[in-house]
Structures are given as structure tokens and as C-alpha cells.
Amino acid sequence: MTKKIFIEGMTCGHCAGHVEEALKGICGVKSAKVDLAGKVATVELAHPVDDEKFKAAISDAGYEVTRVE
């Protein structure tokens, strides 16, 4: 199971790494990859995770989720 998380506010590789680490800290996330140019993170999940957890983790990291698919 994968989800795509669209994110605003990332401007560099450091930002992308920060978002990846925030996503990997969520229980149920097996892996997270960020496409900085596309402003999207792709996460692979071990089990379903509520979208609000993604929004909270990314907000805490200083960025904004625009949508989750």
C-alpha cells in the first residue's frame, strides 16, 4: 500500500530529507521518498495510517500538506 503526499514549503535537499525523516517516524511507514521538484512524497505503508498523522508530522517539521492521495 502506498500514498502520495503533496507538500508545500520545501526548497532544497535538506528540506526533502527533513520531510523523509518526519514521515519515517510515523508508525506503519515502511519507507518514504521525496521528489523535491514534484513537491510530493511517496510513502510505503505496512498498515493503514490516518492522513492526519501525515499532516501533523509534516506540519511539525515546518511544511504544509496540500493533499494526500
mmCIF file as gemmi writes it, N, C-alpha and C atoms, coordinates in Angstrom:
data_model
loop_
_atom_site.group_PDB
_atom_site.id
_atom_site.type_symbol
_atom_site.label_atom_id
_atom_site.label_alt_id
_atom_site.label_comp_id
_atom_site.label_asym_id
_atom_site.label_entity_id
_atom_site.label_seq_id
_atom_site.pdbx_PDB_ins_code
_atom_site.Cartn_x
_atom_site.Cartn_y
_atom_site.Cartn_z
_atom_site.occupancy
_atom_site.B_iso_or_equiv
_atom_site.pdbx_formal_charge
_atom_site.auth_seq_id
_atom_site.auth_asym_id
_atom_site.pdbx_PDB_model_num
ATOM 1 N N . MET Axp A 1 ? 0.847 -1.169 0 1 0 ? 1 A 1
ATOM 2 C CA . MET Axp A 1 ? 0 0 0 1 0 ? 1 A 1
ATOM 3 C C . MET Axp A 1 ? 0.893 1.233 0 1 0 ? 1 A 1
ATOM 4 N N . THR Axp A 2 ? 0.601 2.168 -0.896 1 0 ? 2 A 1
ATOM 5 C CA . THR Axp A 2 ? 1.367 3.419 -0.943 1 0 ? 2 A 1
ATOM 6 C C . THR Axp A 2 ? 0.414 4.607 -0.933 1 0 ? 2 A 1
ATOM 7 N N . LYS Axp A 3 ? 0.944 5.742 -0.515 1 0 ? 3 A 1
ATOM 8 C CA . LYS Axp A 3 ? 0.214 7.005 -0.562 1 0 ? 3 A 1
ATOM 9 C C . LYS Axp A 3 ? 1.139 8.064 -1.098 1 0 ? 3 A 1
ATOM 10 N N . LYS Axp A 4 ? 0.543 9.052 -1.754 1 0 ? 4 A 1
ATOM 11 C CA . LYS Axp A 4 ? 1.291 10.213 -2.226 1 0 ? 4 A 1
ATOM 12 C C . LYS Axp A 4 ? 0.839 11.409 -1.397 1 0 ? 4 A 1
ATOM 13 N N . ILE Axp A 5 ? 1.817 12.14 -0.881 1 0 ? 5 A 1
ATOM 14 C CA . ILE Axp A 5 ? 1.536 13.291 -0.031 1 0 ? 5 A 1
ATOM 15 C C . ILE Axp A 5 ? 2.123 14.516 -0.706 1 0 ? 5 A 1
ATOM 16 N N . PHE Axp A 6 ? 1.281 15.453 -1.048 1 0 ? 6 A 1
ATOM 17 C CA . PHE Axp A 6 ? 1.711 16.669 -1.737 1 0 ? 6 A 1
ATOM 18 C C . PHE Axp A 6 ? 2.021 17.733 -0.686 1 0 ? 6 A 1
ATOM 19 N N . ILE Axp A 7 ? 3.209 18.352 -0.821 1 0 ? 7 A 1
ATOM 20 C CA . ILE Axp A 7 ? 3.749 19.197 0.244 1 0 ? 7 A 1
ATOM 21 C C . ILE Axp A 7 ? 4.214 20.529 -0.324 1 0 ? 7 A 1
ATOM 22 N N . GLU Axp A 8 ? 3.906 21.613 0.382 1 0 ? 8 A 1
ATOM 23 C CA . GLU Axp A 8 ? 4.402 22.949 0.033 1 0 ? 8 A 1
ATOM 24 C C . GLU Axp A 8 ? 5.438 23.38 1.06 1 0 ? 8 A 1
ATOM 25 N N . GLY Axp A 9 ? 6.387 24.195 0.604 1 0 ? 9 A 1
ATOM 26 C CA . GLY Axp A 9 ? 7.36 24.802 1.51 1 0 ? 9 A 1
ATOM 27 C C . GLY Axp A 9 ? 8.76 24.226 1.418 1 0 ? 9 A 1
ATOM 28 N N . MET Axp A 10 ? 8.945 23.111 0.695 1 0 ? 10 A 1
ATOM 29 C CA . MET Axp A 10 ? 10.284 22.534 0.552 1 0 ? 10 A 1
ATOM 30 C C . MET Axp A 10 ? 11.031 23.302 -0.533 1 0 ? 10 A 1
ATOM 31 N N . THR Axp A 11 ? 12.296 23.677 -0.23 1 0 ? 11 A 1
ATOM 32 C CA . THR Axp A 11 ? 13.066 24.456 -1.195 1 0 ? 11 A 1
ATOM 33 C C . THR Axp A 11 ? 14.41 23.839 -1.557 1 0 ? 11 A 1
ATOM 34 N N . CYS Axp A 12 ? 14.829 22.789 -0.817 1 0 ? 12 A 1
ATOM 35 C CA . CYS Axp A 12 ? 16.166 22.24 -1.064 1 0 ? 12 A 1
ATOM 36 C C . CYS Axp A 12 ? 16.224 20.777 -0.627 1 0 ? 12 A 1
ATOM 37 N N . GLY Axp A 13 ? 17.353 20.162 -0.869 1 0 ? 13 A 1
ATOM 38 C CA . GLY Axp A 13 ? 17.539 18.773 -0.494 1 0 ? 13 A 1
ATOM 39 C C . GLY Axp A 13 ? 17.45 18.557 1.006 1 0 ? 13 A 1
ATOM 40 N N . HIS Axp A 14 ? 17.892 19.536 1.764 1 0 ? 14 A 1
ATOM 41 C CA . HIS Axp A 14 ? 17.792 19.435 3.225 1 0 ? 14 A 1
ATOM 42 C C . HIS Axp A 14 ? 16.325 19.346 3.636 1 0 ? 14 A 1
ATOM 43 N N . CYS Axp A 15 ? 15.472 20.158 3.02 1 0 ? 15 A 1
ATOM 44 C CA . CYS Axp A 15 ? 14.033 20.126 3.316 1 0 ? 15 A 1
ATOM 45 C C . CYS Axp A 15 ? 13.476 18.736 3.006 1 0 ? 15 A 1
ATOM 46 N N . ALA Axp A 16 ? 13.834 18.198 1.849 1 0 ? 16 A 1
ATOM 47 C CA . ALA Axp A 16 ? 13.332 16.884 1.447 1 0 ? 16 A 1
ATOM 48 C C . ALA Axp A 16 ? 13.763 15.812 2.45 1 0 ? 16 A 1
ATOM 49 N N . GLY Axp A 17 ? 15.014 15.879 2.896 1 0 ? 17 A 1
ATOM 50 C CA . GLY Axp A 17 ? 15.499 14.925 3.883 1 0 ? 17 A 1
ATOM 51 C C . GLY Axp A 17 ? 14.771 15.066 5.208 1 0 ? 17 A 1
ATOM 52 N N . HIS Axp A 18 ? 14.485 16.305 5.576 1 0 ? 18 A 1
ATOM 53 C CA . HIS Axp A 18 ? 13.761 16.562 6.82 1 0 ? 18 A 1
ATOM 54 C C . HIS Axp A 18 ? 12.36 15.949 6.751 1 0 ? 18 A 1
ATOM 55 N N . VAL Axp A 19 ? 11.69 16.1 5.626 1 0 ? 19 A 1
ATOM 56 C CA . VAL Axp A 19 ? 10.346 15.532 5.439 1 0 ? 19 A 1
ATOM 57 C C . VAL Axp A 19 ? 10.412 14.009 5.457 1 0 ? 19 A 1
ATOM 58 N N . GLU Axp A 20 ? 11.4 13.439 4.776 1 0 ? 20 A 1
ATOM 59 C CA . GLU Axp A 20 ? 11.528 11.968 4.781 1 0 ? 20 A 1
ATOM 60 C C . GLU Axp A 20 ? 11.693 11.441 6.199 1 0 ? 20 A 1
ATOM 61 N N . GLU Axp A 21 ? 12.522 12.075 6.981 1 0 ? 21 A 1
ATOM 62 C CA . GLU Axp A 21 ? 12.734 11.618 8.363 1 0 ? 21 A 1
ATOM 63 C C . GLU Axp A 21 ? 11.457 11.753 9.18 1 0 ? 21 A 1
ATOM 64 N N . ALA Axp A 22 ? 10.711 12.845 8.973 1 0 ? 22 A 1
ATOM 65 C CA . ALA Axp A 22 ? 9.45 13.027 9.699 1 0 ? 22 A 1
ATOM 66 C C . ALA Axp A 22 ? 8.465 11.916 9.349 1 0 ? 22 A 1
ATOM 67 N N . LEU Axp A 23 ? 8.4 11.561 8.065 1 0 ? 23 A 1
ATOM 68 C CA . LEU Axp A 23 ? 7.468 10.514 7.638 1 0 ? 23 A 1
ATOM 69 C C . LEU Axp A 23 ? 7.901 9.139 8.139 1 0 ? 23 A 1
ATOM 70 N N . LYS Axp A 24 ? 9.188 8.876 8.138 1 0 ? 24 A 1
ATOM 71 C CA . LYS Axp A 24 ? 9.694 7.575 8.606 1 0 ? 24 A 1
ATOM 72 C C . LYS Axp A 24 ? 9.456 7.39 10.099 1 0 ? 24 A 1
ATOM 73 N N . GLY Axp A 25 ? 9.224 8.474 10.819 1 0 ? 25 A 1
ATOM 74 C CA . GLY Axp A 25 ? 8.966 8.388 12.25 1 0 ? 25 A 1
ATOM 75 C C . GLY Axp A 25 ? 7.544 7.986 12.601 1 0 ? 25 A 1
ATOM 76 N N . ILE Axp A 26 ? 6.672 7.896 11.601 1 0 ? 26 A 1
ATOM 77 C CA . ILE Axp A 26 ? 5.273 7.526 11.834 1 0 ? 26 A 1
ATOM 78 C C . ILE Axp A 26 ? 5.15 6.003 11.849 1 0 ? 26 A 1
ATOM 79 N N . CYS Axp A 27 ? 4.497 5.475 12.89 1 0 ? 27 A 1
ATOM 80 C CA . CYS Axp A 27 ? 4.273 4.035 12.989 1 0 ? 27 A 1
ATOM 81 C C . CYS Axp A 27 ? 3.466 3.549 11.791 1 0 ? 27 A 1
ATOM 82 N N . GLY Axp A 28 ? 3.974 2.547 11.102 1 0 ? 28 A 1
ATOM 83 C CA . GLY Axp A 28 ? 3.287 1.999 9.934 1 0 ? 28 A 1
ATOM 84 C C . GLY Axp A 28 ? 3.939 2.384 8.622 1 0 ? 28 A 1
ATOM 85 N N . VAL Axp A 29 ? 4.843 3.373 8.643 1 0 ? 29 A 1
ATOM 86 C CA . VAL Axp A 29 ? 5.533 3.784 7.422 1 0 ? 29 A 1
ATOM 87 C C . VAL Axp A 29 ? 6.771 2.911 7.243 1 0 ? 29 A 1
ATOM 88 N N . LYS Axp A 30 ? 6.811 2.157 6.122 1 0 ? 30 A 1
ATOM 89 C CA . LYS Axp A 30 ? 7.948 1.293 5.835 1 0 ? 30 A 1
ATOM 90 C C . LYS Axp A 30 ? 9.066 2.069 5.147 1 0 ? 30 A 1
ATOM 91 N N . SER Axp A 31 ? 8.686 2.985 4.247 1 0 ? 31 A 1
ATOM 92 C CA . SER Axp A 31 ? 9.691 3.795 3.56 1 0 ? 31 A 1
ATOM 93 C C . SER Axp A 31 ? 9.047 5.097 3.09 1 0 ? 31 A 1
ATOM 94 N N . ALA Axp A 32 ? 9.89 6.097 2.868 1 0 ? 32 A 1
ATOM 95 C CA . ALA Axp A 32 ? 9.417 7.4 2.393 1 0 ? 32 A 1
ATOM 96 C C . ALA Axp A 32 ? 10.451 7.974 1.441 1 0 ? 32 A 1
ATOM 97 N N . LYS Axp A 33 ? 9.982 8.436 0.297 1 0 ? 33 A 1
ATOM 98 C CA . LYS Axp A 33 ? 10.858 9.075 -0.69 1 0 ? 33 A 1
ATOM 99 C C . LYS Axp A 33 ? 10.216 10.392 -1.09 1 0 ? 33 A 1
ATOM 100 N N . VAL Axp A 34 ? 11.02 11.438 -1.181 1 0 ? 34 A 1
ATOM 101 C CA . VAL Axp A 34 ? 10.512 12.757 -1.547 1 0 ? 34 A 1
ATOM 102 C C . VAL Axp A 34 ? 11.056 13.152 -2.908 1 0 ? 34 A 1
ATOM 103 N N . ASP Axp A 35 ? 10.143 13.591 -3.77 1 0 ? 35 A 1
ATOM 104 C CA . ASP Axp A 35 ? 10.501 14.179 -5.062 1 0 ? 35 A 1
ATOM 105 C C . ASP Axp A 35 ? 10.382 15.691 -4.868 1 0 ? 35 A 1
ATOM 106 N N . LEU Axp A 36 ? 11.541 16.344 -4.686 1 0 ? 36 A 1
ATOM 107 C CA . LEU Axp A 36 ? 11.546 17.779 -4.384 1 0 ? 36 A 1
ATOM 108 C C . LEU Axp A 36 ? 10.935 18.587 -5.523 1 0 ? 36 A 1
ATOM 109 N N . ALA Axp A 37 ? 11.293 18.274 -6.769 1 0 ? 37 A 1
ATOM 110 C CA . ALA Axp A 37 ? 10.779 19.02 -7.913 1 0 ? 37 A 1
ATOM 111 C C . ALA Axp A 37 ? 9.266 18.876 -8.047 1 0 ? 37 A 1
ATOM 112 N N . GLY Axp A 38 ? 8.767 17.681 -7.778 1 0 ? 38 A 1
ATOM 113 C CA . GLY Axp A 38 ? 7.333 17.439 -7.884 1 0 ? 38 A 1
ATOM 114 C C . GLY Axp A 38 ? 6.569 17.806 -6.632 1 0 ? 38 A 1
ATOM 115 N N . LYS Axp A 39 ? 7.311 18.148 -5.561 1 0 ? 39 A 1
ATOM 116 C CA . LYS Axp A 39 ? 6.71 18.513 -4.272 1 0 ? 39 A 1
ATOM 117 C C . LYS Axp A 39 ? 5.786 17.417 -3.753 1 0 ? 39 A 1
ATOM 118 N N . VAL Axp A 40 ? 6.252 16.167 -3.896 1 0 ? 40 A 1
ATOM 119 C CA . VAL Axp A 40 ? 5.428 15.039 -3.456 1 0 ? 40 A 1
ATOM 120 C C . VAL Axp A 40 ? 6.298 13.992 -2.758 1 0 ? 40 A 1
ATOM 121 N N . ALA Axp A 41 ? 5.742 13.431 -1.697 1 0 ? 41 A 1
ATOM 122 C CA . ALA Axp A 41 ? 6.385 12.321 -1.002 1 0 ? 41 A 1
ATOM 123 C C . ALA Axp A 41 ? 5.577 11.07 -1.286 1 0 ? 41 A 1
ATOM 124 N N . THR Axp A 42 ? 6.27 9.976 -1.536 1 0 ? 42 A 1
ATOM 125 C CA . THR Axp A 42 ? 5.629 8.689 -1.713 1 0 ? 42 A 1
ATOM 126 C C . THR Axp A 42 ? 6.015 7.824 -0.52 1 0 ? 42 A 1
ATOM 127 N N . VAL Axp A 43 ? 4.999 7.339 0.19 1 0 ? 43 A 1
ATOM 128 C CA . VAL Axp A 43 ? 5.268 6.508 1.362 1 0 ? 43 A 1
ATOM 129 C C . VAL Axp A 43 ? 4.704 5.114 1.116 1 0 ? 43 A 1
ATOM 130 N N . GLU Axp A 44 ? 5.466 4.124 1.548 1 0 ? 44 A 1
ATOM 131 C CA . GLU Axp A 44 ? 5.015 2.734 1.515 1 0 ? 44 A 1
ATOM 132 C C . GLU Axp A 44 ? 4.617 2.379 2.941 1 0 ? 44 A 1
ATOM 133 N N . LEU Axp A 45 ? 3.44 1.78 3.079 1 0 ? 45 A 1
ATOM 134 C CA . LEU Axp A 45 ? 2.884 1.527 4.406 1 0 ? 45 A 1
ATOM 135 C C . LEU Axp A 45 ? 2.817 0.038 4.724 1 0 ? 45 A 1
ATOM 136 N N . ALA Axp A 46 ? 3.077 -0.282 5.995 1 0 ? 46 A 1
ATOM 137 C CA . ALA Axp A 46 ? 2.935 -1.653 6.478 1 0 ? 46 A 1
ATOM 138 C C . ALA Axp A 46 ? 1.478 -1.94 6.825 1 0 ? 46 A 1
ATOM 139 N N . HIS Axp A 47 ? 0.747 -0.889 7.208 1 0 ? 47 A 1
ATOM 140 C CA . HIS Axp A 47 ? -0.68 -0.981 7.518 1 0 ? 47 A 1
ATOM 141 C C . HIS Axp A 47 ? -1.283 0.404 7.326 1 0 ? 47 A 1
ATOM 142 N N . PRO Axp A 48 ? -2.606 0.512 7.254 1 0 ? 48 A 1
ATOM 143 C CA . PRO Axp A 48 ? -3.218 1.82 7.019 1 0 ? 48 A 1
ATOM 144 C C . PRO Axp A 48 ? -2.826 2.843 8.095 1 0 ? 48 A 1
ATOM 145 N N . VAL Axp A 49 ? -2.589 4.067 7.65 1 0 ? 49 A 1
ATOM 146 C CA . VAL Axp A 49 ? -2.233 5.178 8.542 1 0 ? 49 A 1
ATOM 147 C C . VAL Axp A 49 ? -3.179 6.336 8.218 1 0 ? 49 A 1
ATOM 148 N N . ASP Axp A 50 ? -3.746 6.928 9.27 1 0 ? 50 A 1
ATOM 149 C CA . ASP Axp A 50 ? -4.662 8.056 9.087 1 0 ? 50 A 1
ATOM 150 C C . ASP Axp A 50 ? -3.922 9.247 8.451 1 0 ? 50 A 1
ATOM 151 N N . ASP Axp A 51 ? -4.559 9.88 7.472 1 0 ? 51 A 1
ATOM 152 C CA . ASP Axp A 51 ? -3.936 11.016 6.786 1 0 ? 51 A 1
ATOM 153 C C . ASP Axp A 51 ? -3.557 12.132 7.749 1 0 ? 51 A 1
ATOM 154 N N . GLU Axp A 52 ? -4.291 12.276 8.83 1 0 ? 52 A 1
ATOM 155 C CA . GLU Axp A 52 ? -3.998 13.341 9.805 1 0 ? 52 A 1
ATOM 156 C C . GLU Axp A 52 ? -2.617 13.158 10.434 1 0 ? 52 A 1
ATOM 157 N N . LYS Axp A 53 ? -2.154 11.916 10.543 1 0 ? 53 A 1
ATOM 158 C CA . LYS Axp A 53 ? -0.813 11.684 11.095 1 0 ? 53 A 1
ATOM 159 C C . LYS Axp A 53 ? 0.259 12.224 10.158 1 0 ? 53 A 1
ATOM 160 N N . PHE Axp A 54 ? 0.039 12.072 8.848 1 0 ? 54 A 1
ATOM 161 C CA . PHE Axp A 54 ? 0.992 12.635 7.886 1 0 ? 54 A 1
ATOM 162 C C . PHE Axp A 54 ? 0.994 14.16 7.985 1 0 ? 54 A 1
ATOM 163 N N . LYS Axp A 55 ? -0.208 14.73 8.039 1 0 ? 55 A 1
ATOM 164 C CA . LYS Axp A 55 ? -0.323 16.19 8.108 1 0 ? 55 A 1
ATOM 165 C C . LYS Axp A 55 ? 0.343 16.74 9.36 1 0 ? 55 A 1
ATOM 166 N N . ALA Axp A 56 ? 0.142 16.074 10.495 1 0 ? 56 A 1
ATOM 167 C CA . ALA Axp A 56 ? 0.725 16.545 11.754 1 0 ? 56 A 1
ATOM 168 C C . ALA Axp A 56 ? 2.246 16.444 11.724 1 0 ? 56 A 1
ATOM 169 N N . ALA Axp A 57 ? 2.784 15.33 11.232 1 0 ? 57 A 1
ATOM 170 C CA . ALA Axp A 57 ? 4.235 15.141 11.209 1 0 ? 57 A 1
ATOM 171 C C . ALA Axp A 57 ? 4.898 16.162 10.292 1 0 ? 57 A 1
ATOM 172 N N . ILE Axp A 58 ? 4.285 16.409 9.145 1 0 ? 58 A 1
ATOM 173 C CA . ILE Axp A 58 ? 4.877 17.347 8.198 1 0 ? 58 A 1
ATOM 174 C C . ILE Axp A 58 ? 4.718 18.783 8.695 1 0 ? 58 A 1
ATOM 175 N N . SER Axp A 59 ? 3.613 19.09 9.316 1 0 ? 59 A 1
ATOM 176 C CA . SER Axp A 59 ? 3.422 20.411 9.914 1 0 ? 59 A 1
ATOM 177 C C . SER Axp A 59 ? 4.447 20.644 11.017 1 0 ? 59 A 1
ATOM 178 N N . ASP Axp A 60 ? 4.673 19.643 11.853 1 0 ? 60 A 1
ATOM 179 C CA . ASP Axp A 60 ? 5.677 19.765 12.919 1 0 ? 60 A 1
ATOM 180 C C . ASP Axp A 60 ? 7.074 19.983 12.351 1 0 ? 60 A 1
ATOM 181 N N . ALA Axp A 61 ? 7.319 19.451 11.154 1 0 ? 61 A 1
ATOM 182 C CA . ALA Axp A 61 ? 8.62 19.624 10.504 1 0 ? 61 A 1
ATOM 183 C C . ALA Axp A 61 ? 8.739 20.997 9.838 1 0 ? 61 A 1
ATOM 184 N N . GLY Axp A 62 ? 7.613 21.74 9.754 1 0 ? 62 A 1
ATOM 185 C CA . GLY Axp A 62 ? 7.656 23.096 9.211 1 0 ? 62 A 1
ATOM 186 C C . GLY Axp A 62 ? 7.147 23.247 7.794 1 0 ? 62 A 1
ATOM 187 N N . TYR Axp A 63 ? 6.418 22.241 7.304 1 0 ? 63 A 1
ATOM 188 C CA . TYR Axp A 63 ? 5.921 22.28 5.929 1 0 ? 63 A 1
ATOM 189 C C . TYR Axp A 63 ? 4.411 22.064 5.943 1 0 ? 63 A 1
ATOM 190 N N . GLU Axp A 64 ? 3.791 22.16 4.767 1 0 ? 64 A 1
ATOM 191 C CA . GLU Axp A 64 ? 2.332 22.064 4.704 1 0 ? 64 A 1
ATOM 192 C C . GLU Axp A 64 ? 1.898 20.994 3.703 1 0 ? 64 A 1
ATOM 193 N N . VAL Axp A 65 ? 0.99 20.132 4.126 1 0 ? 65 A 1
ATOM 194 C CA . VAL Axp A 65 ? 0.411 19.128 3.23 1 0 ? 65 A 1
ATOM 195 C C . VAL Axp A 65 ? -0.751 19.783 2.486 1 0 ? 65 A 1
ATOM 196 N N . THR Axp A 66 ? -0.745 19.688 1.164 1 0 ? 66 A 1
ATOM 197 C CA . THR Axp A 66 ? -1.849 20.247 0.384 1 0 ? 66 A 1
ATOM 198 C C . THR Axp A 66 ? -2.897 19.183 0.06 1 0 ? 66 A 1
ATOM 199 N N . ARG Axp A 67 ? -2.451 17.929 -0.089 1 0 ? 67 A 1
ATOM 200 C CA . ARG Axp A 67 ? -3.414 16.826 -0.237 1 0 ? 67 A 1
ATOM 201 C C . ARG Axp A 67 ? -2.696 15.496 -0.106 1 0 ? 67 A 1
ATOM 202 N N . VAL Axp A 68 ? -3.498 14.467 0.167 1 0 ? 68 A 1
ATOM 203 C CA . VAL Axp A 68 ? -2.985 13.094 0.296 1 0 ? 68 A 1
ATOM 204 C C . VAL Axp A 68 ? -3.818 12.216 -0.626 1 0 ? 68 A 1
ATOM 205 N N . GLU Axp A 69 ? -3.145 11.414 -1.418 1 0 ? 69 A 1
ATOM 206 C CA . GLU Axp A 69 ? -3.851 10.5 -2.332 1 0 ? 69 A 1
ATOM 207 C C . GLU Axp A 69 ? -3.429 9.079 -2.045 1 0 ? 69 A 1
